[in-house]
Amino acid sequence: MSSESNARRTDRRERVAASQAAPFSEAQAWRDVGAGWQPIFGSFRGVGYSIEWHDFFAKRDLDWAASFHPNCVELCLNLEGAGFVKGPGGCVEFAPDSAGFYRRETEPLAAMRHADQHHRFLTVEYSVDFLAKHLHAAAAMLHPVLRAAVNGDKGNATASNSVRLTLAQQQIIATLRQPPVYAAAQPIWYECKAVELALMFFVQPPVEQELFCTRQQRLAQERVEQVMLLLRQNLAEPPSLEDLGRKIGCSHFYLSRIFSTHTGRTITQHLRQLRMDKAAELLRSGDYNVTEAALEVGYNSLSHFSAAFHETFGCCPGLYPLKTPTQKS
């Protein structure tokens, strides 16, 4: 074999070795969204957690699996847009105003952000060492995904179920983006917030050990989720507020109050958003014209439907999805 061939082979081996030794970087995963990916604070390899904000329109399905560090647990607080993360031990699906978490070991996960949608979400990526240090006192109450990560168990639970974001949790997102402390205090403040979110989502005490206030919050959240499900299943002919109260088993006045407290909007406002989201989905499919989409989601007046659609998406339904403000920009 010639010395030139040996040199090429050696050079190739050196390039492979260099690529394998290169430190992990998630910047490549977000190259298509540009400024839509914004690191807020922290360093996965440095302090053991990283907080990042994402705000972009996906013109096509976006694979975001390459953004997950090996041996991490990531929490996603999803405000807008839909997607999923899937591994050998489970799958978490994200809808607007939902949260969930997932664990990557050494092998990559499958993850997708769906096309033709505006995506807004915040992630907190934790190293296993950071979680073991701060959650050791609650080890017996950890979610199975976290317990497997901290114990180093292989191939077990990969993802949680998604849960609805409460209004308080949505407010935490806003606070993380604009911290109310001086720069010198931010390292301590952000670490405390990272631990707070870990305790909030990763620790699951047995029902018999719940504090009274925690139990009341959980029951209220379950009722809110029941309302959302009943509305989603009956967009064309939604149940009245009184019917919702009877089905769920509580006063409709109380139901209305806890719904607004947990979501930041009324039941009527939430129903309208569900209808607009479904109408947009039907129009994107190309199988429905404007009138058919309006009737499908419960609007008998085309003018009322068009006004609501324009207020939600910034364009009339006849031009959707070609002329939304986000896409034009």
Disulfide bonds with the S-S distance in Angstrom:
none
